[in-house]
């Protein structure tokens, strides 16, 4: 119990003791006059207010027993409303409403019996004393039950707010994890494609220098410079995105279907001729689907350069009602070069995130087929 509550209950107990003591001193009835025992009853009723919060049921029953003993001892009447109201309120506030109503009813019946036995006029008792006591006691029970109901509603509201906060935090954590995964995939695609082109062109440049062919060496170095420039541009865009606050960060794809020719040119410059063919009328493509298609094609071309030992690779894009189908096919050695590793897994995950599918075929060459919807589920 807090110090504030203790002070309130001590003040309430003092008031109960004082009011009961004044009623005893008035000596308006009873066979026994005021004595030390009567005032001890007043003190005991006041002290019970100190335990009404922690033990509301015990305080109520003890108050009822004390009042019953007081009236059995035939001391001057002190009424019921003041001594028992606080105990009734606390019992109802703690969910003991039925107990409060039962004890209050028994006390009213017992009080009426003793008052009538002592010669109290029935008209006064029923016309004034009883309605006043019933009103005060019923009001105490109703107030306690109302406070309890309000506390329950507040507790439920706090739980809902806490659940909502926890759900929001969980959603934010999932979003951050997805963003980190997306950034890691972007970095993987950029670096894998660029390093493959640079590595191959560096070999071309070295061989050209050994063969004293400066023109071929310059061409290879130009491809290296262009590839590294593109990679630097995309890395800067990614770093700028990471530096922005989460609520302001809007992912802007570094590439899309419109840049597939650039990928094909870089692949051709790396030594593997690549073509891009587009079929069907182009429809508006969501940004996330556009970026996903670009990254999948980029990874497929990188795998073809690194593992296929092919002489050519073809990219076909088909714009169909409600979806896009993309096929990247080379005439290399199929999947024997380890293309079923992390790169293929990453491509499949990218497709599934936007609700698409990815499949591969291996035989006379290797083909990656991906189907992406034009509508992304929220």
Buried (B, 14 or more C-beta within 10 A) or exposed (E): EEEEEEEBBBEBBEBBBEBBBEBBEEBEBBEEEBEEEBBEBBBBBBBBBBBBBEBBBBBBBBBBEBBBEBBEBBBBBBBBBBBBBBBBBBBBBBBBBEBBBEBBEEBBEBBBEBBEEBEBEEEEBEEEBBEEBBEBBBBBBBBBBEBBEEEEEEEEEEEEEEEEEEEEEEEEEEEEEEBEBBBEBBBBBBBBBBBBBBBBBBEBBEEBEEEEBEEBBEBBBEBBEBBBEBBEEBBEBBEEBEEEEEEEEEBEBBBBBEBBBBBBBBBBBBBBBBEBEBEEEEEEBBEBBBBBBBBBBBBBBBBBBBBBBBEBBBBBBBBEEEBBBBBBBBBBBBBEBEBBEEBBEBBBEBBEBBBBEBEBBBEEBBBBBBBBBBEBEE
